Every structure is written in structure tokens, then in C-alpha cells.
Amino acid sequence: MTLRPSPLADTAPPHIRIDRLTFDYGGARPAVDALSFDIAKGEFIGLLGPSGCGKSTTLRMFAGLLAPTSGQIMIGGQDIVSRPPWERNLGLVFQSYALFPHMTVEQNVAFGLRLRKVSKEDQRARVAEALRAVRLESYGSRWPSELSGGQQQRVAIARAIVIEPEILLLDEPLSNLDARLRDEMRFEIRDIQTRTGITTLFVTHDQQEALTMCDRIAVMNAGRLEQIGTPTDVYDRAATPFVANFIGRANNLASRLSLVDGQPVLTCDGQTLPQPLPADVPENSATGNSVAAMVRPHAIRLRPPAPDQISGTVIRRVFVGSMIEIEIRLDGGQTLIAELRPNSPDAALAHLDARVTVDWLPSDMRLFAS
């Protein structure tokens, strides 16, 4: 196993191409519906979405555990759909770890090498290197039952990478860990992937895992790809209302676009916004159509009450440690959430029943046709 730095994804040719991949269980709609995207060599890609969106089915097709109804999975320009799992050179880590309890850590890690009839001398060297990669070099003689959950997960990763796979598949590997261990293992897994440079496909339903670990995130919904992009892209520049609401928290304000002197103007909660609109105004929406204005809670700013501005009344104030969460009922009847720093001037305005004016930067707003 050669340790190497991960190459930059945006300068490398596609290592993997998933082309119109489809799997149909025979229900009302396919579980995976014409999924297409590319993965660069050394990239860490997250498949993110709610339960039942098709992300685990996609991983199983990739691993050869399910045969696609149609479509291709190309690795290095070769379609692997017809290959059996053992001919795909993949490392797979399950959420349940799947360690053999009657084998030591070294024996568990060496299992795939023994199946490949690697010599005992090479086995010892490669197992030692894999255990060093996951920082468990002194744990080889221990039994799985003697390890913590995080240590067991690292053994499972060592077993997957010791065979020097071309691709590493991670199926919700952190779901069985407590909150503290999940936080630790996010950085452990990303560090291991960066040092080994293995192209990795990571399935999760946890937004924070995807945002903190992945080079890019493929957001899935009802079997389809909603958006693929960097964590910043999918969080700050959501392509669809589903992405905007699934990743992070969002205020969705019913609004209306109209043309004034040939320019689009947004009316929100009965008030015309004086600020310029974002550049990505939905097509065919500037003629009186309804739109949803999406603004993240952390982007909301509070001001003293002012006429002809979007204003409302504070109806809830909750201290949640690093911030104060404020709920405001706007004069037009809609509500929004603001997240404020406890000692900020905005928070000082936001006592219960206070009248406040709200605004935000145009760059912090997304508009979606409704």
C-alpha cells in the first residue's frame, strides 16, 4: 500500500463515470433514476440524502452487490457493471464494521490478503503499514472485543485499504458511533483518505459529515441527483429548493417578482426590497410570479424598527450555547428564524415581544420559482 497525497480533483481527468445508472425494484418509481456524475482520481465524494433516496442502492450497485437495471459504471474508461465484486478491486467498509470476533486485529486486517494468496512476508509488511495508516500499529494482537467503537472502525478501514483498492466505498461508517466518536472519526477518516489518496465514495444521511469530510457532495432525492458540488456550493448556492432545505436550515419566505421600469423587483412580506436582487433570478419569474426567497438563519440581520421595511415581533428567544435562536413573526404573517451571536448588537435588540426590522445581503438570498 503506497501512501500518497490526494491530487486536486479539478485538475485530474475523471477516474469514475456513472452514466444514467438506474435500478428499479418494480415500484412506482425507480430507486435510482438515471444517475450521472463523474469522480476524479483521489476525490472524496459524498452521497447525501434522506432515507430511501437511493444512495445505498447506488453504493451496492457500485460494489457489485446489485445489478443495475440499466446504465454504466466506468472506472478508467472500462465498464465494470458485468464484473463480479471480487474483480472490481474495491474496498468496502460497512456501518456495522463486520470484524471477525475470533480473529485478532492483525488477522482481521490480513484476511483479504490471505484470500488473494499474498505471501506471509508481504502480508506482515502490508498489515503493519495499514495499521500505521490508521494509527493502530500497537493493537495488532488485540481482539475486536477489546477495542472501542472508533478503534474497531479504524480496523475495518485498515482491512479495506490493505488490499490496495482502486476505490474505497464507505457505507454510513459513523452511524453506530456516539456523538464524540463521530466527531473524532470524521477527521480520522478524512486524514486517512488524504494520506492514501484512494478515490472514495462515502454514503451518509448526515449533513455535517458530508460538509466537513467531502471534496464534493452529490445530493440525492427520490432516486435522482439534485445537485453535485463542493460543500460551499451546495450550502451557499443551492440549485433546488430541496437542497436548500435539506442541507442546513433555511427561511423560505413567500415573495413575488414583478417588473418595474424593465427591472425585476422583489416584494417580500408586503414590502419591496430596496436592495439589488441576486444574479440568479429564476427564468420567467419577473412578471408577477410567486417565488420563494431562501435566506439562512445566520444571514439575518436585525435593526431597530423602521417604516417601509420588513418588520415583525420577536416571539421566541432560545439560548443554544454558541448562538441565540430568535423567531420573528413578520407583519405579513410569515415567520423566520435568526441565529445571532449572544453578545452582538443584534441580539441586544431581540428581547421577547420586541419590534425589529430584518434584512440580509443580496448575496445571502436564493430565489426559487414556486
Contacts in CASP RR format, 6 or more apart in sequence:
PFRMAT RR
TARGET T0000
AUTHOR 0000-0000-0000
METHOD contacts of the structure
MODEL  1
MTLRPSPLADTAPPHIRIDRLTFDYGGARPAVDALSFDIAKGEFIGLLGP
SGCGKSTTLRMFAGLLAPTSGQIMIGGQDIVSRPPWERNLGLVFQSYALF
PHMTVEQNVAFGLRLRKVSKEDQRARVAEALRAVRLESYGSRWPSELSGG
QQQRVAIARAIVIEPEILLLDEPLSNLDARLRDEMRFEIRDIQTRTGITT
LFVTHDQQEALTMCDRIAVMNAGRLEQIGTPTDVYDRAATPFVANFIGRA
NNLASRLSLVDGQPVLTCDGQTLPQPLPADVPENSATGNSVAAMVRPHAI
RLRPPAPDQISGTVIRRVFVGSMIEIEIRLDGGQTLIAELRPNSPDAALA
HLDARVTVDWLPSDMRLFAS
1 126 0 8 1.000
1 129 0 8 1.000
1 130 0 8 1.000
1 133 0 8 1.000
1 161 0 8 1.000
1 162 0 8 1.000
1 164 0 8 1.000
1 196 0 8 1.000
2 164 0 8 1.000
3 129 0 8 1.000
3 133 0 8 1.000
3 195 0 8 1.000
3 196 0 8 1.000
4 195 0 8 1.000
4 196 0 8 1.000
4 197 0 8 1.000
5 194 0 8 1.000
5 195 0 8 1.000
5 197 0 8 1.000
6 42 0 8 1.000
6 43 0 8 1.000
6 44 0 8 1.000
6 193 0 8 1.000
6 194 0 8 1.000
6 197 0 8 1.000
7 40 0 8 1.000
7 41 0 8 1.000
7 42 0 8 1.000
7 197 0 8 1.000
9 40 0 8 1.000
9 42 0 8 1.000
9 43 0 8 1.000
9 215 0 8 1.000
9 216 0 8 1.000
10 40 0 8 1.000
12 40 0 8 1.000
12 41 0 8 1.000
12 42 0 8 1.000
12 43 0 8 1.000
13 40 0 8 1.000
13 41 0 8 1.000
14 38 0 8 1.000
14 39 0 8 1.000
14 40 0 8 1.000
15 39 0 8 1.000
15 40 0 8 1.000
15 41 0 8 1.000
15 42 0 8 1.000
15 43 0 8 1.000
15 75 0 8 1.000
15 76 0 8 1.000
15 199 0 8 1.000
16 38 0 8 1.000
16 39 0 8 1.000
16 73 0 8 1.000
16 74 0 8 1.000
16 75 0 8 1.000
16 76 0 8 1.000
16 167 0 8 1.000
16 199 0 8 1.000
16 201 0 8 1.000
17 38 0 8 1.000
17 39 0 8 1.000
17 72 0 8 1.000
17 73 0 8 1.000
17 74 0 8 1.000
17 77 0 8 1.000
18 35 0 8 1.000
18 36 0 8 1.000
18 37 0 8 1.000
18 38 0 8 1.000
18 39 0 8 1.000
18 58 0 8 1.000
18 72 0 8 1.000
18 73 0 8 1.000
18 74 0 8 1.000
19 36 0 8 1.000
19 71 0 8 1.000
19 72 0 8 1.000
19 73 0 8 1.000
19 74 0 8 1.000
20 34 0 8 1.000
20 35 0 8 1.000
20 36 0 8 1.000
20 70 0 8 1.000
20 71 0 8 1.000
20 72 0 8 1.000
21 32 0 8 1.000
21 34 0 8 1.000
21 35 0 8 1.000
21 36 0 8 1.000
21 58 0 8 1.000
21 61 0 8 1.000
21 68 0 8 1.000
21 70 0 8 1.000
21 71 0 8 1.000
21 72 0 8 1.000
21 73 0 8 1.000
22 30 0 8 1.000
22 32 0 8 1.000
22 33 0 8 1.000
22 34 0 8 1.000
22 35 0 8 1.000
22 68 0 8 1.000
22 69 0 8 1.000
22 70 0 8 1.000
22 71 0 8 1.000
23 30 0 8 1.000
23 31 0 8 1.000
23 32 0 8 1.000
23 57 0 8 1.000
23 58 0 8 1.000
23 61 0 8 1.000
23 66 0 8 1.000
23 68 0 8 1.000
23 69 0 8 1.000
24 30 0 8 1.000
24 31 0 8 1.000
24 69 0 8 1.000
25 31 0 8 1.000
29 222 0 8 1.000
29 223 0 8 1.000
30 69 0 8 1.000
30 223 0 8 1.000
31 52 0 8 1.000
31 54 0 8 1.000
31 57 0 8 1.000
31 223 0 8 1.000
32 54 0 8 1.000
32 57 0 8 1.000
32 58 0 8 1.000
32 61 0 8 1.000
32 68 0 8 1.000
32 223 0 8 1.000
33 222 0 8 1.000
33 223 0 8 1.000
33 224 0 8 1.000
34 224 0 8 1.000
35 58 0 8 1.000
35 220 0 8 1.000
35 223 0 8 1.000
35 224 0 8 1.000
35 225 0 8 1.000
36 225 0 8 1.000
37 218 0 8 1.000
37 225 0 8 1.000
37 228 0 8 1.000
39 45 0 8 1.000
39 199 0 8 1.000
39 201 0 8 1.000
40 199 0 8 1.000
41 199 0 8 1.000
42 197 0 8 1.000
42 198 0 8 1.000
42 199 0 8 1.000
42 200 0 8 1.000
43 199 0 8 1.000
43 200 0 8 1.000
43 215 0 8 1.000
43 216 0 8 1.000
44 190 0 8 1.000
44 193 0 8 1.000
44 194 0 8 1.000
44 200 0 8 1.000
44 202 0 8 1.000
44 213 0 8 1.000
44 214 0 8 1.000
44 215 0 8 1.000
45 200 0 8 1.000
45 201 0 8 1.000
45 202 0 8 1.000
45 214 0 8 1.000
45 215 0 8 1.000
45 216 0 8 1.000
45 217 0 8 1.000
45 218 0 8 1.000
46 201 0 8 1.000
46 202 0 8 1.000
46 203 0 8 1.000
46 204 0 8 1.000
46 210 0 8 1.000
46 213 0 8 1.000
46 214 0 8 1.000
46 216 0 8 1.000
46 217 0 8 1.000
46 218 0 8 1.000
47 55 0 8 1.000
47 58 0 8 1.000
47 59 0 8 1.000
47 201 0 8 1.000
47 202 0 8 1.000
47 203 0 8 1.000
47 204 0 8 1.000
47 218 0 8 1.000
47 220 0 8 1.000
48 55 0 8 1.000
48 204 0 8 1.000
48 205 0 8 1.000
48 207 0 8 1.000
48 210 0 8 1.000
48 217 0 8 1.000
48 218 0 8 1.000
48 219 0 8 1.000
48 220 0 8 1.000
48 246 0 8 1.000
48 247 0 8 1.000
49 55 0 8 1.000
49 205 0 8 1.000
49 219 0 8 1.000
49 220 0 8 1.000
49 221 0 8 1.000
49 246 0 8 1.000
50 205 0 8 1.000
50 221 0 8 1.000
50 246 0 8 1.000
51 205 0 8 1.000
53 220 0 8 1.000
53 221 0 8 1.000
53 222 0 8 1.000
53 223 0 8 1.000
54 220 0 8 1.000
54 223 0 8 1.000
55 203 0 8 1.000
55 204 0 8 1.000
55 205 0 8 1.000
55 220 0 8 1.000
56 171 0 8 1.000
56 172 0 8 1.000
56 203 0 8 1.000
57 66 0 8 1.000
58 203 0 8 1.000
58 220 0 8 1.000
59 169 0 8 1.000
59 171 0 8 1.000
59 201 0 8 1.000
59 203 0 8 1.000
60 66 0 8 1.000
61 67 0 8 1.000
61 68 0 8 1.000
61 73 0 8 1.000
61 81 0 8 1.000
62 73 0 8 1.000
62 90 0 8 1.000
62 167 0 8 1.000
62 169 0 8 1.000
62 201 0 8 1.000
63 85 0 8 1.000
63 88 0 8 1.000
63 90 0 8 1.000
63 92 0 8 1.000
63 169 0 8 1.000
64 83 0 8 1.000
64 84 0 8 1.000
64 85 0 8 1.000
64 88 0 8 1.000
65 85 0 8 1.000
67 81 0 8 1.000
68 81 0 8 1.000
71 81 0 8 1.000
72 79 0 8 1.000
72 81 0 8 1.000
73 79 0 8 1.000
73 80 0 8 1.000
73 81 0 8 1.000
74 80 0 8 1.000
75 88 0 8 1.000
75 166 0 8 1.000
75 167 0 8 1.000
80 88 0 8 1.000
88 167 0 8 1.000
89 163 0 8 1.000
89 165 0 8 1.000
89 166 0 8 1.000
89 167 0 8 1.000
90 165 0 8 1.000
90 166 0 8 1.000
90 167 0 8 1.000
90 168 0 8 1.000
90 169 0 8 1.000
91 160 0 8 1.000
91 161 0 8 1.000
91 163 0 8 1.000
91 165 0 8 1.000
91 167 0 8 1.000
91 168 0 8 1.000
91 169 0 8 1.000
92 160 0 8 1.000
92 168 0 8 1.000
92 169 0 8 1.000
92 171 0 8 1.000
93 153 0 8 1.000
93 156 0 8 1.000
93 157 0 8 1.000
93 160 0 8 1.000
93 168 0 8 1.000
93 169 0 8 1.000
93 170 0 8 1.000
93 171 0 8 1.000
93 173 0 8 1.000
94 156 0 8 1.000
94 171 0 8 1.000
94 173 0 8 1.000
95 171 0 8 1.000
95 172 0 8 1.000
95 173 0 8 1.000
95 174 0 8 1.000
95 175 0 8 1.000
95 176 0 8 1.000
96 176 0 8 1.000
97 144 0 8 1.000
97 149 0 8 1.000
97 152 0 8 1.000
97 153 0 8 1.000
97 155 0 8 1.000
97 156 0 8 1.000
97 176 0 8 1.000
98 156 0 8 1.000
99 108 0 8 1.000
99 144 0 8 1.000
99 152 0 8 1.000
99 155 0 8 1.000
99 156 0 8 1.000
99 159 0 8 1.000
100 107 0 8 1.000
100 108 0 8 1.000
100 111 0 8 1.000
100 144 0 8 1.000
101 143 0 8 1.000
101 144 0 8 1.000
101 145 0 8 1.000
103 111 0 8 1.000
103 143 0 8 1.000
103 144 0 8 1.000
104 140 0 8 1.000
104 141 0 8 1.000
104 142 0 8 1.000
104 143 0 8 1.000
105 131 0 8 1.000
105 136 0 8 1.000
105 139 0 8 1.000
105 140 0 8 1.000
105 141 0 8 1.000
105 142 0 8 1.000
105 143 0 8 1.000
105 144 0 8 1.000
105 147 0 8 1.000
105 155 0 8 1.000
106 127 0 8 1.000
106 131 0 8 1.000
106 140 0 8 1.000
106 141 0 8 1.000
108 144 0 8 1.000
108 155 0 8 1.000
108 159 0 8 1.000
109 127 0 8 1.000
109 130 0 8 1.000
109 131 0 8 1.000
109 140 0 8 1.000
109 155 0 8 1.000
109 158 0 8 1.000
109 159 0 8 1.000
109 162 0 8 1.000
110 123 0 8 1.000
110 127 0 8 1.000
110 162 0 8 1.000
111 159 0 8 1.000
112 159 0 8 1.000
112 162 0 8 1.000
112 163 0 8 1.000
113 122 0 8 1.000
113 123 0 8 1.000
113 126 0 8 1.000
113 127 0 8 1.000
113 162 0 8 1.000
113 163 0 8 1.000
114 123 0 8 1.000
116 163 0 8 1.000
118 126 0 8 1.000
126 162 0 8 1.000
126 164 0 8 1.000
127 158 0 8 1.000
127 162 0 8 1.000
128 137 0 8 1.000
129 162 0 8 1.000
130 158 0 8 1.000
130 159 0 8 1.000
130 161 0 8 1.000
130 162 0 8 1.000
131 137 0 8 1.000
131 139 0 8 1.000
131 140 0 8 1.000
131 158 0 8 1.000
133 158 0 8 1.000
133 161 0 8 1.000
133 192 0 8 1.000
133 195 0 8 1.000
133 196 0 8 1.000
134 154 0 8 1.000
134 155 0 8 1.000
134 157 0 8 1.000
134 158 0 8 1.000
134 188 0 8 1.000
134 192 0 8 1.000
135 154 0 8 1.000
135 188 0 8 1.000
136 151 0 8 1.000
136 154 0 8 1.000
136 155 0 8 1.000
136 158 0 8 1.000
139 147 0 8 1.000
139 151 0 8 1.000
139 155 0 8 1.000
144 152 0 8 1.000
144 155 0 8 1.000
147 155 0 8 1.000
148 181 0 8 1.000
149 176 0 8 1.000
149 177 0 8 1.000
149 181 0 8 1.000
150 177 0 8 1.000
150 181 0 8 1.000
150 184 0 8 1.000
150 185 0 8 1.000
153 173 0 8 1.000
153 174 0 8 1.000
153 177 0 8 1.000
153 185 0 8 1.000
154 185 0 8 1.000
154 188 0 8 1.000
154 192 0 8 1.000
156 173 0 8 1.000
157 173 0 8 1.000
157 189 0 8 1.000
157 192 0 8 1.000
160 168 0 8 1.000
161 168 0 8 1.000
161 192 0 8 1.000
161 196 0 8 1.000
161 198 0 8 1.000
165 198 0 8 1.000
166 198 0 8 1.000
166 199 0 8 1.000
167 198 0 8 1.000
167 199 0 8 1.000
167 200 0 8 1.000
167 201 0 8 1.000
168 193 0 8 1.000
168 198 0 8 1.000
168 199 0 8 1.000
168 200 0 8 1.000
168 201 0 8 1.000
169 200 0 8 1.000
169 201 0 8 1.000
169 203 0 8 1.000
170 189 0 8 1.000
170 200 0 8 1.000
170 201 0 8 1.000
170 202 0 8 1.000
170 203 0 8 1.000
171 203 0 8 1.000
172 203 0 8 1.000
172 204 0 8 1.000
172 205 0 8 1.000
173 185 0 8 1.000
173 189 0 8 1.000
173 202 0 8 1.000
174 181 0 8 1.000
174 182 0 8 1.000
174 185 0 8 1.000
174 186 0 8 1.000
174 189 0 8 1.000
174 204 0 8 1.000
174 206 0 8 1.000
174 209 0 8 1.000
175 206 0 8 1.000
177 185 0 8 1.000
182 209 0 8 1.000
186 209 0 8 1.000
186 212 0 8 1.000
186 213 0 8 1.000
189 213 0 8 1.000
190 212 0 8 1.000
190 213 0 8 1.000
193 200 0 8 1.000
202 209 0 8 1.000
202 210 0 8 1.000
202 213 0 8 1.000
202 214 0 8 1.000
204 210 0 8 1.000
207 246 0 8 1.000
207 247 0 8 1.000
207 248 0 8 1.000
210 217 0 8 1.000
210 231 0 8 1.000
210 247 0 8 1.000
211 217 0 8 1.000
211 231 0 8 1.000
211 235 0 8 1.000
211 247 0 8 1.000
212 231 0 8 1.000
214 231 0 8 1.000
215 230 0 8 1.000
216 228 0 8 1.000
216 229 0 8 1.000
216 230 0 8 1.000
216 231 0 8 1.000
216 233 0 8 1.000
217 228 0 8 1.000
217 229 0 8 1.000
217 230 0 8 1.000
217 231 0 8 1.000
217 234 0 8 1.000
217 247 0 8 1.000
218 225 0 8 1.000
218 227 0 8 1.000
218 228 0 8 1.000
218 229 0 8 1.000
219 225 0 8 1.000
219 226 0 8 1.000
219 227 0 8 1.000
219 228 0 8 1.000
219 234 0 8 1.000
219 242 0 8 1.000
219 243 0 8 1.000
219 246 0 8 1.000
219 247 0 8 1.000
220 226 0 8 1.000
221 242 0 8 1.000
221 246 0 8 1.000
226 239 0 8 1.000
226 240 0 8 1.000
226 242 0 8 1.000
226 243 0 8 1.000
227 233 0 8 1.000
227 234 0 8 1.000
227 238 0 8 1.000
227 239 0 8 1.000
227 240 0 8 1.000
227 243 0 8 1.000
234 243 0 8 1.000
234 247 0 8 1.000
235 247 0 8 1.000
235 248 0 8 1.000
237 366 0 8 1.000
238 244 0 8 1.000
238 247 0 8 1.000
238 294 0 8 1.000
238 366 0 8 1.000
240 368 0 8 1.000
241 252 0 8 1.000
241 292 0 8 1.000
241 294 0 8 1.000
241 368 0 8 1.000
241 370 0 8 1.000
244 250 0 8 1.000
244 252 0 8 1.000
244 294 0 8 1.000
244 366 0 8 1.000
244 368 0 8 1.000
245 252 0 8 1.000
245 294 0 8 1.000
248 296 0 8 1.000
249 296 0 8 1.000
249 297 0 8 1.000
249 337 0 8 1.000
250 294 0 8 1.000
250 295 0 8 1.000
250 296 0 8 1.000
250 297 0 8 1.000
251 294 0 8 1.000
251 295 0 8 1.000
251 296 0 8 1.000
251 297 0 8 1.000
251 300 0 8 1.000
251 336 0 8 1.000
251 337 0 8 1.000
252 292 0 8 1.000
252 293 0 8 1.000
252 294 0 8 1.000
253 268 0 8 1.000
253 269 0 8 1.000
253 292 0 8 1.000
253 293 0 8 1.000
253 294 0 8 1.000
253 295 0 8 1.000
253 334 0 8 1.000
253 336 0 8 1.000
254 290 0 8 1.000
254 292 0 8 1.000
254 334 0 8 1.000
254 370 0 8 1.000
255 266 0 8 1.000
255 267 0 8 1.000
255 268 0 8 1.000
255 269 0 8 1.000
255 290 0 8 1.000
255 291 0 8 1.000
255 292 0 8 1.000
255 293 0 8 1.000
255 367 0 8 1.000
256 266 0 8 1.000
256 267 0 8 1.000
256 288 0 8 1.000
256 289 0 8 1.000
256 290 0 8 1.000
256 291 0 8 1.000
257 264 0 8 1.000
257 265 0 8 1.000
257 266 0 8 1.000
257 267 0 8 1.000
257 281 0 8 1.000
257 282 0 8 1.000
257 285 0 8 1.000
257 286 0 8 1.000
257 287 0 8 1.000
257 288 0 8 1.000
257 289 0 8 1.000
257 291 0 8 1.000
257 367 0 8 1.000
258 264 0 8 1.000
258 265 0 8 1.000
258 267 0 8 1.000
258 286 0 8 1.000
258 287 0 8 1.000
258 288 0 8 1.000
259 265 0 8 1.000
259 286 0 8 1.000
259 287 0 8 1.000
259 288 0 8 1.000
264 277 0 8 1.000
264 281 0 8 1.000
264 285 0 8 1.000
264 286 0 8 1.000
265 272 0 8 1.000
265 273 0 8 1.000
265 277 0 8 1.000
266 272 0 8 1.000
266 273 0 8 1.000
266 277 0 8 1.000
266 291 0 8 1.000
266 293 0 8 1.000
266 367 0 8 1.000
267 273 0 8 1.000
268 293 0 8 1.000
268 310 0 8 1.000
269 310 0 8 1.000
269 330 0 8 1.000
269 331 0 8 1.000
269 332 0 8 1.000
269 333 0 8 1.000
269 334 0 8 1.000
270 310 0 8 1.000
270 332 0 8 1.000
271 308 0 8 1.000
271 309 0 8 1.000
271 310 0 8 1.000
273 310 0 8 1.000
275 359 0 8 1.000
275 361 0 8 1.000
275 362 0 8 1.000
276 362 0 8 1.000
277 362 0 8 1.000
277 365 0 8 1.000
277 367 0 8 1.000
278 362 0 8 1.000
278 363 0 8 1.000
278 365 0 8 1.000
278 366 0 8 1.000
278 367 0 8 1.000
280 366 0 8 1.000
280 367 0 8 1.000
281 367 0 8 1.000
282 289 0 8 1.000
282 291 0 8 1.000
282 367 0 8 1.000
282 368 0 8 1.000
282 369 0 8 1.000
283 369 0 8 1.000
284 369 0 8 1.000
285 291 0 8 1.000
285 367 0 8 1.000
285 369 0 8 1.000
289 369 0 8 1.000
290 369 0 8 1.000
290 370 0 8 1.000
291 367 0 8 1.000
291 368 0 8 1.000
291 369 0 8 1.000
291 370 0 8 1.000
292 367 0 8 1.000
292 368 0 8 1.000
292 370 0 8 1.000
293 365 0 8 1.000
293 366 0 8 1.000
293 367 0 8 1.000
294 365 0 8 1.000
294 366 0 8 1.000
294 367 0 8 1.000
294 368 0 8 1.000
295 336 0 8 1.000
295 360 0 8 1.000
295 364 0 8 1.000
295 365 0 8 1.000
295 366 0 8 1.000
296 364 0 8 1.000
297 325 0 8 1.000
297 336 0 8 1.000
297 337 0 8 1.000
297 338 0 8 1.000
297 339 0 8 1.000
298 323 0 8 1.000
298 339 0 8 1.000
299 360 0 8 1.000
299 361 0 8 1.000
299 364 0 8 1.000
299 365 0 8 1.000
300 336 0 8 1.000
300 337 0 8 1.000
300 338 0 8 1.000
300 339 0 8 1.000
300 358 0 8 1.000
300 359 0 8 1.000
300 360 0 8 1.000
301 346 0 8 1.000
301 358 0 8 1.000
301 359 0 8 1.000
301 360 0 8 1.000
302 326 0 8 1.000
302 338 0 8 1.000
302 340 0 8 1.000
302 346 0 8 1.000
302 349 0 8 1.000
302 350 0 8 1.000
302 356 0 8 1.000
302 357 0 8 1.000
302 358 0 8 1.000
303 309 0 8 1.000
303 349 0 8 1.000
303 356 0 8 1.000
303 357 0 8 1.000
303 358 0 8 1.000
303 359 0 8 1.000
304 349 0 8 1.000
304 356 0 8 1.000
304 357 0 8 1.000
305 311 0 8 1.000
305 355 0 8 1.000
305 356 0 8 1.000
305 357 0 8 1.000
306 357 0 8 1.000
309 357 0 8 1.000
309 358 0 8 1.000
309 359 0 8 1.000
310 330 0 8 1.000
310 331 0 8 1.000
310 357 0 8 1.000
310 358 0 8 1.000
310 359 0 8 1.000
311 330 0 8 1.000
311 331 0 8 1.000
311 355 0 8 1.000
311 356 0 8 1.000
311 357 0 8 1.000
311 358 0 8 1.000
312 328 0 8 1.000
312 329 0 8 1.000
312 330 0 8 1.000
312 331 0 8 1.000
312 355 0 8 1.000
312 356 0 8 1.000
312 357 0 8 1.000
312 358 0 8 1.000
313 328 0 8 1.000
313 329 0 8 1.000
313 353 0 8 1.000
313 354 0 8 1.000
313 355 0 8 1.000
313 356 0 8 1.000
314 326 0 8 1.000
314 327 0 8 1.000
314 328 0 8 1.000
314 350 0 8 1.000
314 351 0 8 1.000
314 352 0 8 1.000
314 353 0 8 1.000
314 354 0 8 1.000
314 356 0 8 1.000
315 327 0 8 1.000
315 328 0 8 1.000
315 329 0 8 1.000
315 335 0 8 1.000
315 352 0 8 1.000
315 353 0 8 1.000
316 325 0 8 1.000
316 326 0 8 1.000
316 327 0 8 1.000
316 352 0 8 1.000
317 324 0 8 1.000
317 325 0 8 1.000
317 326 0 8 1.000
317 327 0 8 1.000
317 350 0 8 1.000
317 351 0 8 1.000
317 352 0 8 1.000
318 324 0 8 1.000
318 325 0 8 1.000
319 342 0 8 1.000
321 342 0 8 1.000
322 342 0 8 1.000
323 339 0 8 1.000
323 340 0 8 1.000
323 341 0 8 1.000
323 342 0 8 1.000
324 339 0 8 1.000
324 340 0 8 1.000
324 341 0 8 1.000
324 342 0 8 1.000
324 347 0 8 1.000
324 350 0 8 1.000
325 337 0 8 1.000
325 338 0 8 1.000
325 339 0 8 1.000
326 337 0 8 1.000
326 338 0 8 1.000
326 339 0 8 1.000
326 340 0 8 1.000
326 347 0 8 1.000
326 350 0 8 1.000
327 335 0 8 1.000
327 336 0 8 1.000
327 337 0 8 1.000
328 335 0 8 1.000
328 336 0 8 1.000
328 337 0 8 1.000
328 338 0 8 1.000
328 356 0 8 1.000
328 358 0 8 1.000
329 335 0 8 1.000
330 336 0 8 1.000
330 358 0 8 1.000
336 358 0 8 1.000
338 346 0 8 1.000
338 350 0 8 1.000
338 358 0 8 1.000
340 346 0 8 1.000
340 347 0 8 1.000
340 350 0 8 1.000
341 347 0 8 1.000
349 356 0 8 1.000
350 356 0 8 1.000
END
